[in-house]
Amino acid sequence: MLYGRSAEQERLARLLAEARAGRSGALLLRGEAGIGKTALLDWLAGRAAAQAHGDARSDGREVRVLRVTGVEPEADLAFGGLVQLLWPVQDRLNALPAPQAAALRAVLGTGREQRGPDRFLTGLAVLTVLADLAEDGPLLCLVDDAQWLDRATAEALLFAARRLAAEGVAMVLAGREDDGFTAPGIPELTLPRLDFEDSSRLLADRGRAPALHSQIITESAGNPLALIEFDAARSDQPHQHAPLPVADRVSSAFRARIGGLPERTRLMMLIAAAEGRGDLPLLLRASELLGVDLGDLAEAERTGLMYVMGGAVTFRHPLIASATYQGAVLARRIAVHRALAEAATDPDCRARHLLAVATGPDQEAALELAAAAGRARGRTAYAAASGLFGQAARLTTDPRQRTSWLAEAAALALAAGHAAQANRLAQEAGELADGLVDGLADDPAAGARVASVRAAVAFELGDRNEAAHGLLARLGNAAPNTAPPEASGLLRTAAAYGWLAGDADAVRTAAARLATAASAADPLVEGLERLCEDDAEHGLPLLTRFLEGRPDTTGPRDADEEQAVRMLALTCGLLLGDDEAAHALASAEVRRCRSQALIGQLPYALDVLAQTHLLAGHHRDAEAAVTEAEEIARDTGMHRRLVRLGAVRARMAAIEGDARRVRELADATPPALRTGVDCALVLLDLGLGDFGSALSRLDPPPPGPDRYTWLSLSTAADRIEAAVRLGQPERAEEALRHCESWARATTAPWAQAVALRCRALIDDRPEPYAQALHLHEKGGRPFERARTELLYGEWLRRARRPNEARDVLRSALATFERLRAEPWLRRAAAELRASGERRVAARTPAENPIDRLTPQELQVVRLARGGSSSREIAAQLFLSRRTVEHHLYKAYPKLGVGSRRELARLDLG
């Protein structure tokens, strides 16, 4: 029976009832040690079993229960918790998509398939398995002592938990408060201590006389475990004067009880506590080496401290295991770990115990830890692998090996989303490399790896300039013939970081060195250098060459270089102004990330895809892509990437005239990442008629790379219009030169049209407007076309050509209405009225059916309309099949259809 937990029981019962109804949910129980978290999980498991056997309050369906308990000694054992959870249901892996099945087989050690490099693929596979199990009936997933889960397991479970929606899965996690375990996005319920009345009921049911309740309750402070233990030990353990926290006093009570047991029993308990998993065969092998056996646990079982059943040895509470281990002297603990290492058949388990044995440098232990780290890395347990490489580095006697392993630990920490830890490790690796007598001159590959990792960490932490200059400094001023073979890759990466940082000097330096170090010209770096000199005429064709000649796989590149170059390839597609090609490139990259489950790389690709949707006037699709990118970045801990996603939302808000939203986004964006949002502020000012602010922003224009963003030409045109409307066309000369130079270098008709529109504004002549509209007819950027029509209509009205003016103004008004461009819509309506149109109203357009859909519903509907099955959509959007079908179920009535066949006939724009 539970005391004082009726509210918590009601909350958990509702969660279970929701799962029975086909709806999913997750909950994190928090509380101090001994507060009753495990008891609540046991109660919920019992309730699920009772309902399946005739409980009148349920539908009688059996609830499958999966359970995992974190074990402190296994916190660094990659995927140890997931193995515990999924081992009973490994037969369901055959139903998973191939990459997901391979990921989980690698985790369970039951397959030889090559898995992808993305750590979040495992989380997606866990989600699919849980959803698949729920097809047979409601599923209850219980996670106890979550604070001791290995990080890889915790990440996979939380990734799945945040995506549960309509599968019939209830997940309940329990963890200690203030113990490092966080679960963003998961509702939390903190368990309070029991009040006096409930504490008294507990003691009364244990047979304790009421006269003694007050003393025990005061000492226990309402902690249920403390109440029980202090009651049991009351006769010889006076606690009333102890100033320690409750958990420490409970541990002290346990240590006193353990101290009264026979020595052989204490040794056997220590072996079990050091082993941690309750693996009975391993315990028996180790105990034989130490001269004890299973019979020596009889006294611990008799006193209720431990249980031996089902082939496992279990402590009644984790605090008992902790008290056993901490109460033993160091020499005894080392002897036990040595025996466990010798008895272990699993190499990862052996490495863990060798680490506990080491009290100083130990090359044998270091090599085994590094091997374990390699295995963890192969299973994409990057956090565990990072920790193991770091521990191996501490134990090795070889300084070069220490440097290499620290660099690898830093790279893996970064891949795991732990940038601060990666920074510390990278700095340590760099300092060691710098301190070696000859640096790493005899091992240029290792030196390049250290430099590359330090730069990648700096880039992720937001210090983009340091990322570029750090790589350049690593190469120094070496002559071309003495530069290591890795130099070209480092220089290319430095140029990429320099461009993305807006650091023209870094791009120029990298290009100059690469020109002498590389055997062939590099069109990417050379093109970027030309753009830094504002030479679009020669720079853009070079970028075209780079994109045209770049195969889908780019040869044997360092991972950091490959990622940086891929990011630039997407950016280059937009720089060239060929929006259709840029959209195709971004779509292909999104498909690549989805098919290979490269979840960590997906947010950047989705951001670029959103930009192409926005430029094409598909604002809802842009919103859906950015929303997905934000959710993934948030779920995967890429907090710095979140702020980089604001430019698309800011541009949409500026078009729609939502000043409050644009300014909120501007305030939330760091100065180093503000260019895109500042461009949106220029457009907002222009639309609202604040021409002075529009012209003064970005004045002078940002130098070098920041002049060539995906919005650079549009923003130059905005500033030209602002200058003309202020009657200061001379302030537009530099922007006009930039605009026309950029347009000449690209073949994009819309870009040439915008340049002609700007020339028409400056010269106040109609011919460039007419030429611009002819080019706009070839397609691309409807918002820019509508603006050209608006300006031409204004000119025609002033020239007393109202009939011609009305034709182009009606077209502009229709586009502004479709885009919900409120400030521009009002201007177009006013011009139409001034031109003689009698019935003009700036009106909200007829509702588009897709406007009724949520961003995720829109994504699901588009993929379903394209012929993808629910399972295929689930794999692409990192959802469960049930959730996909739930979204379709909600979307059909909003669209006025009843099936996929009817969906295929809809025009979704």
N, C-alpha and C positions, 0 to 999 in steps of 0.2 A: 504494500500500500504506500502511496505517496502522500506527503503532507504539505499543505500550503502551495500546491502547484495546480490548482483548478484552472486558473486563467491560461497557464501554459499548456495544460492538457487540452483545453478547448481549442486553442490555436493550432495545435498539432492535429487534433481530430478533424478540424476544418480542412487542413492541408491534405489529409488522407481522403476525405470525402470528395474534395476537388479532383484528386487523381482518379477516384472511382468514376467520376462524371466525365473523364476524358480531358481534364484540364491539368496542366502541370504547374509546379511551383517549387520554390526552394526557400530554405530558412536556415539561418545560422544561430545556434544557441551559444551564448557566451556566459562565462561565469568563472569564478575562482575554483581552484582544485577542491573537490569534495562537495561542491554545491548541489550536485544531483543531475548533471548533464547526462551521464551514462544511464542513470535510472530512468530518465524521461525517454531516452532512445529505446531502452528495454520495454518500457510501458507501451510505446507506440508500436514496436514490433509485435508485442503480445496482443494489442488491440487489432492489428491487421490479421493475425492468425485467428483470433476469436470471431471476427466478422465473417471469416470464410467458413466457419463451422457453426452456423445457425444463429448468429447474432441478429436479432429482429431489426436492428437499425441499419443493416447493410443489405446489398443485393445478393450476398452469398458468394460472389466471385472471389477466388483466391487471389491474394496479393502476394506477388513474388517479392522477397526481401533480399537485397544485396547489402553486405555490410563490410566495412573496412575500419580498422583502428590504427591510427598512427602510433609508431613505436619510436621512442627517442633515439635509441642507438642506430635506427635505420634512416634517420633524417637525411643522410647523404647517400643513401642507396637508391640509385635512379629507378624510378617507377616501381619501387618495392610495394607501395600502397596499391597501385593499379593492378599489379599481379594478384595481390590478395583479393581485390574486389572482383576481377573479371575471370579468374581462373575457373570458377564453377560454370561459367557460361561461354567458354572459349569455342564451343561448337557453333555458336552463332556468327563467328567471324566469316564463314563462307558466304553469308548473305550480303556482306559489305562491298561497296565499290573497291576495286583492286588496290588503289593506293592506301585506302584506309585499312583494309585487311592486312596489307603488308606492314603498316605502321604498328598495329596491335600485335601481330605475330612477332615482330622484332621486340616489342615490349615483353611479351610472354616467353620469348625464346623458343617458339615453336615453329619458326619458318626461316627460310634462307632468302626471302625476297629482298630486293634492294628498295629501301624506302626513300622517300623524298627528304630534302634538307630542312623542311619547315617544321619547327617544334610544335606548331599549333595543329598540325594534321592529326596528332594523337587526340587532342581535345575534340576535334570534329568526329573522329572515329568513335570515341566514347559516346558522344551525343547520338550517333547513328545506332550504336549497339543498344543503348538505353531505350531509344524510340522503338527499335525492332522488338525488344523484349516486351515493351508495353503493348505491342500488337496482340499479345496473348492475354492481356489483362493488366490491371493496374500494377505499377512497380514502385516499391519503396526502397530508396537508396539511403543508407545510414552511414555517416562518416563520423567516427568518434576520435577524440584527441587530434583534431585537425591541425593543431599547432605543431605536431610532430610528423606530419606527412612530409615525404620528400617533395621538393619544390616541383619536380616534373609532374608528379601525381596531382598535387594541388592545382597547378595551372591547368591540367587537362580537365579535372573535375569542375573547376570554376568556369572554364570556357564553355563546357557543356551546360552547366547550370544556368548561365546567363541567357542561353538560347532555348531553354525549355519553354514551351508555350501550350501546345494542344496535343500532347502525346499520352497523358495519363501517368506522368512520372512525378513522384514527390521525393525531393532530396532534402535531407536534414543533416546539417553539419554541426558539430559541437566542438568548441575550442575554448581554451582559457583566455581570459581577458588580459590585455596588455602583454601578450606573449609573442608578438610579431606576426601572427596570422591575420591577414586582411582579406576581405572578400568584397571588393567594390561591386555595387549593383545587386547584392544579395541582401534581402531584408534581415535584420538582426533582432534577436530577443534576448535581453540580458536577464539572467536568473537572480533574483534578490535572495538575501538570507531569510530564514524563517523567522516569523515573529514569535513572541513569547508563547502565545496560545498554541500555535502549531508545533513549536518545539516541545511544549509540555505534553501534547498528545503523543508525539513520537516516543518520548521517554516513558510515558504511562503504558504504552503498548509493549514496551520492553520490560515492564514490571518494576520500574524504578518508583520508589515512594515519592509522593508529591513534595514532601518536605525537602527533598534533595534536588528538586528540579532547578531551583533558582541558581544554585552554585554552578551546576553543569552548564546551564544555558548562558550564564554570564561568561564563563570561560570559553565556550564554543562560539559565542557571538552569532548564533543562529546558523552556523554551517552544519549541514546534516551529517557529513562524515565525522566532523569533530564531535558532534553530539553523541554519535554511536561509540566512537573510540574513547572519548573521555569518560563516558559512562562505563565502558568495559574495563577501563584501567583506573577507575576512580579510587579504588582502595589503596593503590601504591603509587599513584602518579599525581600528586597535588599540583595543579596548574594555576591556581588563583594568583600567584605572584609573578608568573612568567610574562615578560613584556613582548615576547616574540609575536609575529603575525600568526593568524590561525593555522595556515598551511604549514608553517615551520613547526608550530607546536604539535600538530598532528604527526609530522615526520619524526619529531623527537619522540613521540609516544611509540611510533612504529619501531624506531631504532632501539628503544628500551625493550620492547617485546622480542625483537630479533636477537638482542644481546643475551637474552635468557635462554636461547636455544642451544643445543649441543653444537660443538665446533664443526663437526662434519655436516650438520644440517645447514649451518651458516655458509659453509664453503659451497655446498650444492646450490643454495639460493643465490650466491654470488655468481656462480657460473650461469644460472638462468637469467639473472639481471644483466650481466655483461653481454650475453648472446642476444637477448631482447626479443627474438621472434617466437620463442616457445618451440623451436625445432627440436623435438625429442631425440631423433637419431644423432644429431650433432651434439646435443647435451650429453648423451650417453658416451659418445666417443671421447669428448673432452674430459668428462668426469673420470673415465677409466685412466686417462693419463695422469690425473691428479689423485687417484686412489680413493675416490668416493663413488657412490652409485645411487640409483633411483630410490632405493630403500631409505636413504638418508633424508629424503624429503617428507617422510611420514609425519614427523612432528610438526613441520610447517603446514601440512594439510590438516592435521588434527586441530591446530589452533586457528584455522580459517585464513591463514595468510596466503596460501597458494592452492591451486587446483591442478590435478593431472588427469586429463580426460581427452579422449578422442585423438590420441597421439600428439597432444600439445601440453606444454607447461605454461600456466597462466597465473600471474599475481592477481589477487583480488582487487587491488587498486594500483594505478601507476605509482602513487606515492610510496607504496611498499617496496617496489623495485628500486626507486630512487634512494630510499632509506637504506636498503640492503647494499647498494653499490657505494653510496657516499660514506657509509659507516665502516667500510673496509679500508685497510691501510694500502698505500700505493703499491708496495711490493707484492701484496696478495693480488691486487687487481691486475698488475702486469703479468704475473704468473698465470692467471686465469685467461687473459687475452692470448698469451703465447700458446696455451693449450688449445684454445678455440681456433687459432690460426692454423695450428698443426692438424687439427681434426677436420677443418673445413674442406669440403669438396668443391664448393662454389668459389671461383677465383675472386669475385667481388667481395664476398664475405671474408675471405682470407686477407685481402688487402685492408679491409676495415680494421681487422684485429691487429694486423701488423702495425698500422698507424698508432693504435692505442699502446702498443708495446714500445715504440720508439721514444727514446728520451733525448735524442740528439741526432746528428746526421746519420743516415742509414741508407746506403745506396740500394740494397736489395728491396727494402720497403718502398723506396722512391720509385723504382722501376715497376713494381707491382701496382702501385697507386696510379702511375701514368698509364699502364695498360688498362686498368679499370676505367680511367678517365676516357681513354679511347673508345672503350665499349659503350660507355654512357653517351659519348658524343655521337656514336653510330646510331643510337636509339633516339637522338635529338633531345636527350635530357641535358640540355646545355648548362643549366644552373649547377646540376650535380657534377657534370664533367669539369666545369670551371673550378669548383671547390676541390675536386680531386687533383687536378693539375696544379693548383695552388699549393696543396699539401705536399705533393711530390716535389715541387720546387723547394719547399722548406727543408726537405730531408736530403736532397741530392748533394753529393760532394763535388759535382762538376759545375763550375760557374756558368759555362756556356749553356749547359742543359737547363740550369735554373732560369736563365734569361729566356730561353726558348719556351719553357713550360709556363712561365709567367705571362709571356705574350699570348700564348694560346689560351690561358685562363682568362685573360682580359678580353680576347675576341669572343670567347664563349659567354662570358658575363654580359657582354654587349648584345649578343644574339638572344640572350635570355631576358633582355629588357632591363638589366640592372646597370645603368650607365655609371652611377657613382662608384660602384664596386669595380667596374671595368676601368674607370679612370685611375683608381688607386693602383690596380694591378699593372696597367700600362705604364704609369709613371715609374713604378718600381722596376719594371723590365727595362725601361729606357735608361734609368740611372745605373742599373747594373751593366748594360751594354756600353754606356759611356765610360764606366769605370774600369772596364777591362783594358789590359795593357795595349792591345791592338784593336780595341773595339771588337767588331765582328768582321774584320777585314778578310779573314780567311774563310768566312762563311757568309758570302753576300746574300744568299737566300734568307738566312736567319735574320740578318740585319734588315733586309727589306721587309720581312714579316713584322719585326718590332716597329719599324717606322710606319708601316701601313696600319697596324692596329692602333698606334697612338693617334694617327690622323683620323681614323674612323671614329674613335671615341670622342675626340675633340669636336668633330662634325656633329655627332649625335647630341653632344652637350650644348650645342648652339654656337661654339667657337669656330665658325667656319673659316675665318682667316687663319687661325692657328693650324687648322687641318691642312690647308694648302702650304703654308710656310714651313710647317714641321717637316713635310715630305721634301721640300726643296732644301731645307737645311741638312737633312740626312744625306743628300747627294753631294752637298758642298759645292765646291768649284772644280770637281774632278775633271780632268781632260777627257774628251770623248772616248779615246782609245783605252782609258783605264776605268771607265764607268762599268759597273757590274751589269750583267745581262738583264737584271730586274729593273734597270734604270728607266727603260722606256715605259714600263707599266706604272712605275711610281710617278713619272713625269705626267703621264696621261691622267692619272688619278688626281695629281696636284692641280692640273689645269681644270679638271671637272669641279673639284672643290672650290677653286678660285672663282670660276664662273658662277657657281651657285651661291657663293658668298658675295658676289658683286665686287670682287677684288681684281681689278684689271691688271695691276702690277704682277700678281701671282700668275695670271694667265700668260702675260708676256714673257715672264722669266721661264716658265715651264716650256712655252713654245720655242724660245730661243735655244734652250738646252736640248730639247727633243730634236730640233732640226739638225744638230750635230751628233747626237747620240744614236738616233734611229737610222736604220738602213734605208728606209723609205719615208716619203712625206706622209704626215698624218693629217688628213683633211679635216678631222674634227677639231684638233687643237689649233691648226692653222686658221680655220674658219672662225673659231672663237676669238683668236688674237685679232683678226681683221675687224671683227665687230667691236672689239675693245677700242679700236682706232676710229670707230664710227664709219668704217668702210664696208657698208652693206653690199655695195656693188660686187666686191670680190668675196666677202665673207659668206653670204647666203649661198652662192653656187657651190662653195666648198662643203657647206653643211649638207646640201643636196647630194653631193658626191658621197659623203659619209653615209647618209641614210640609204642611198641606192646600193652601195657596195657592202652594206653590213648584213651578213647572213644571220639567221635566227640564232645560231650558236656562234659565239665570237672567238672560238679557239681557247687555248689554255691560258686563261687569265686568272689572276688572283681574284678571290671572291669579292673583296672590297672594290677592286677596280671594275669588275664586271657590273656590280650594282651601280656604281657611280656613272658608268658609261650608259647603262640602260636608262637611268634617270635622265641623263642628258639627251638621249635619243628621243625620248618622249617630248622633252622641252623643245628640241630642234624642230619637231614636226609642226609645232605651233609657230615658232619663229619664222618659218618659211611661208606662212600665210595660207598654205594649202589645207584648209580646214577639213576637207573630206579625207585627205591622206592622213592628217593628224588623228582624225577620229578612227580611221581604220587601224592605225598604229596603236593607239591607246586601247581600242577594243581587243586587238590581238594580244596585247600585253595583259589585259584583264583576263582574257580567256586562258592564257598561259598560266597565270597565277592561280586561277580557279582549278584548272585541270590538274596541276601539280600540287595543289593545296599549299601554295606559297603565301600563306595568310599574312606573314609579316611584311611582304613586299607589295601586297595588294593596295593599301591605302594611297600610296603615291600614284599608282596606275589609275585608280578610281578618281583621284583628284584631277588628273589630266583629262580623263574621260569626261568628267563633269564640266571642265572648261570647254571642251568641244561641243557638248550638249548646249551649254549656255550661249556660245557664239552662234549656234544654229537656231537659237530661239526656242529650244526645248527645255524650258525652265523646270518643269516637273521632273524630267529625267535627270537634269543636273542636280536637283535637290535630292533625288533618290540615291544617286551615286555618292554625293558628299555625305549623306546621312549614313550610308553603309561604311564609308571610309572612317567617319568619326567613331562609329560603334566599334569597329575593329581596332582602331588605334587606341581607344579607351580600354577595350577588353584585353589588349595585349601589352598594355603598359607603355605604349609609345606616346607619352604625354606631350613631348615636344613637337611631335608631328601634328597633334591636334590643332595647335595654334596656326599651323601652316595651311590649314584647310579653310580658313576664314575668307580668303579672297573671293571665292566663287559666291558665297552667301552675300558678301558685301556688294559685289557687282549686281547681283539680282535685286538686292534691296535698293541700291542706287537707281536702277532702272525704274523700279516701282515707286520711287520717291519716299521710301521709308527711312527718314533721316535718323530716327532714334536707333533703329537696328544697325545702320551703317556705323554710327558713332560708338555704339556698344562694342561692335567688332573691332573698331579701331583702337579703343581703349584696352581691349584684351590682347592685342597683338604687340609683341616686343618690337622696339624700333628697328632692329636688324631685319625683321621680316615684314616690314610695313609697306613695301613698294606696291604690292597688289591692292592692299586696302586703301592706300593713298590715292591710287588711280580711281578707285570707286568713289572716294570723297570728291575728287575733281568732277566726276560725272554728276554726282549728287548736287554739288554747288551749281553747276551749269544748268541742270534741269530745274532747279529752284530759283534760277535767276540771280544767284549771287556770283556775278562774273568776276568780281575782284578776288574773292577767295579762290575761285577755280583757277585763276591765272597765277596767283601767288603760291599755290601749292606746287610742290615739285619744281620750284624755281630757286636756284638753277636746277635743270634736270639732273637726275642721278647720273654719275659718270659710268663709263664702261658697261659691264654686263647688265646693270639694272636699267639701262636704256632700251634693252631688247627683251622685254617680258612679253607674255601672251597678250598683254593689253597695251603695249608700247605705242603702236600706231594709232589706236583709238584715243589714247590719252593725249598724244600730240595733237590730234584733230580737235579734241575738246578744248585744249588751251588756245589753239588758233581761233576757234569760234568765240571764246571768252574775250580774247584780245580785240577782235573785230567789234564785238558788241559794246565793249568799253570805249571804242573809238581810238584804240591804241594799236593799230595793226603792226607798227614797227616792233612791238614786243613779241610778235609771232614769227619773226624772220627765222630764228634758229629752229623752232619747231617745224616750220614749213620745209626748211632745208632737209631736216631729218626725215620728215614724212615722205617727201618726194624721192629722196635717195633710197629709202626703204622700199617704196612702191616700184621704183625702176628695177630694183634687184630681184623682185619676186614676180612670178607669172600669175599671181592670184588676181582675178578681175576685180574682186571687191576692194582689194588694197589700192589698186590703181584708181578705182572710183572714188575712194575716200580722199586720195591725194588731189584728184581733180576738183572735188567739192571744196577742199581747203583753198585751192588756187582760185576758184570762183568767188569764194568769200573775200579773199584779199583783193582781187582785181575788180570785183563787183561786175562780173560779166556773165551772161547766161550760157554761152557756148560750153564751158567746162561742166556746168550742171547737166546739160543735155548729154554730153559724152559720158558723164558719170552714170546717169540712169541707164544708158545703153549697156554699160559694163555690168551694172547691178543685175540686169536681166539674166546674166549668166549664172546667177545664184550666189549664195553665201551671205552670212551675217545680215539677217533681215532687219535688225535694229539699225544698223548703219544705213541700209537702203532707205528705211523710213525717215531717218534724219536728213538724208540727201533730199528726199521728196519734200520734207517740211521746209527746208531752206530754199529750195527752188520755188516752191509754192509761194513763200514769202516774197521772193524776188519778183515773180510774175505778178503778184497782186500789186506790189509797189509800182511795177511797170505798166499798170492798168491793162493787164491781160487776164481778167478774172476767170474766164471760161477755162483757159489752160491751167490756171492756178487751182481751180476746184478739182480738176481731174487728179493731179498729183497729191493734193491735200487729202482727198478722200482715201487714196491708197495708203498714205501715211497714217491717217486716223485708224484705219482698219488694223494695221500692223500694231500700232501702239495699244489698241484695245485688246488684241490677242495676247500681247506680252504684259498686259496690265501695267503699262508704263504711264502711271498717272500724271506726272508733271508734263510729259511730252504729249499725252493725250489732250490735256487742257489747252496746250499751245496750238495743237493742230486744229482743235475745235474752234478756238478763237480766230485763227486765220481763215478758216472756212466761213465763219460768220462775216468776217470783214470782207471776204471776197464776194459776198452776196448770197451765200447758201442760206435758205430760209429756215430749214429745219435741221438744226445741228444740236446734238446733245452729247456731251462727253459722258458716255455711258459704260457701264460694266458689260463686257461681252456675254453672250449667252453661255451658260455653264458648259464647259467641256466635261464629258463623262469622266475623263481620267482625273479631273480635279477633285472628284469625290473619293479617290483612293489615297490610302496612306503611301508613303514612299516605298515601303516594302511590298505592299500589295501591288503597286505599279510594276515593280521589278518582277514579281512572280507572274503577273498577268502577261507581261511582254514575252517572258520566256515560254510560258504555256502557249501563247498565241503562235510562237515560232515553232511549236511542235515538240518541245522538251517534255519528258515525262516528269511526274512529281519527284521521283527519285533523282533524276538528273538535275532538276532545279534545286533540290535540297543540297546536293553535292556542290553546286556552283555557289549558292548563297550561304553555305555553312549553317543550314537549318535542318530540322528533321523533316521526313516526308509528311508526317501528320501536320506539322506546322504549315508546310506549303499548301496542303489541301484545306487547312483552316483558312488561310488567306484567300484562296480561290472561292471558298464557300461564302466568305464575307464580301468578296469583290463582285461576284455574279449579279446579285440584285442591284448593286450600285450602278452596274453597267447595263442593266436591263436584259441580261442573257441568263441562260440556264445550263449551259454546257460548254465544253471546249470547242465543239464544232461551231456553235454560234459565236464564240469568242473570235475564232479565226476570220469571221466575216466583218468584224468591227474595224473601223478606221481609228486607230489610236494616235494618229498624228505623228 
